[in-house]
């Protein structure tokens, strides 16, 4: 089972993968359970009192509909935040974390290509995020009836969850790449935080501010939720953009890690 970097990485991180997966699923179910109390005329009237720009920024523009509510909570803010933290933690630890802990030199002392190490750990990252996505999808599908959002359907829930996994993959690949290039786990996490925050605000505020409207097309969140997968199903083009961007980041990490002196 532990004959490859890929399998050993998954084995070493098994507790974290299980914990994060259950946590993300639990948070999704917790907020989904509040939907019945939000789907009423009084709440709709109360939301009309808030500025439209503020509602758009928070993702609450249509919070009284099933898709609008989930797009503003589980799949709009909380889910992405948790998935990005999980992905970036995993990615930053994959190379930079091992190097700072003094374990990377033991691995590289074996006859294994550095690029293979990066690729296999990127593969383990993708599997870990997929496990979290499956846990969330199963949990959300299970509570769809009691929480009164069954009309969304498993296909659209699956589409939104897949987009969430791809968003996490992008940020995890970013953290892994920066860590492979620099050997600094803290810097990798900081870059993810900066790109994540700026990307989120570019996606939410960009359409309403003409001077920065162009920035929305650079935001990973635009390719995550711009096609409204909870309403329209999986957006193939958007998903491919996130996946290809992640592949490019991993490739950059491979090149940088092969050229960098890690002092072994």
Secondary structure, 3 states (H helix, E strand, C coil): CCCCHHHHHHHHCHHHHHHHHHHHHHHHHHHHCCHHHHCCHHHHHHHCCCCHHHHHHHCCCCCCCHHHHHHHCHHHHHHHHHHHHHHHHHHHHHHHHHHHCCCHHHHHCCCCCHHHHHHHHHHHHHHHHHHHHHHHHHHHHHHCCCCCCHHHHHHHHHHHHHHHHHHHHHHHHHHHHHHHHHCCHHHHHHHHHHHHHHHHHHHHHHHHCHHHHHHHHHCHHHHHHCCCHHHHCCCHHHHHHHHHHHHHHHHHHHHHHHHCCCCC
